[in-house]
Amino acid sequence: MSIRPASPADGTTLAALNGFVHGLHVAARPDFFRVAPPEEASAWLASLTEAPSSRIWIAEGDGEPIGYILVYFHERGERPFSHARRWCEIDQLAVDPRWRRRGAARALVEAALAEARRRAIRDIELSSWAFNTDAHEVFRRLGFRPKLIRFERFL
């Protein structure tokens, strides 16, 4: 398995890999998520490969793309109730189900952590929908722990 930075030419590949996790989201929360038209998903993900505040890496196994990670790098000044901070947010992590439990997620997260270290960022965050319990276990195994619980209510 190898990890490489994504480029704009990878938009279609990223959109296809996104389907492994986005379909779960659409099925669980159709009130929030919509089916992403492939051309829109491809263009959006491709644009993020060159944005200064984001990075995407692709995992390849046997020469084929098997997963990706999308991260954002944030910076916020001091506020009345919080300190200034810089952090890395893992926004999307998807691995082809045929390649799960083989270290792809770990390798992708390690690529993001290496970039965060390079930028002297120590805080790494991610969020996950409550229904995605499989992902919660993966995140725990990768050393993440819950930080914030967000509730919702519909009227």
Secondary structure, DSSP 8 states (H G I E B T S, - for coil): -EEEE--GGGHHHHHHHHHHHHHHHHHH-TTT-----HHHHHHHHHHHTS-TTEEEEEEEETTEEEEEEEEEEEEE--BTTB--EEEEEEEEEEE-GGGTTTTHHHHHHHHHHHHHHHTT--EEEE---TT-HHHHHHHHHTT------------
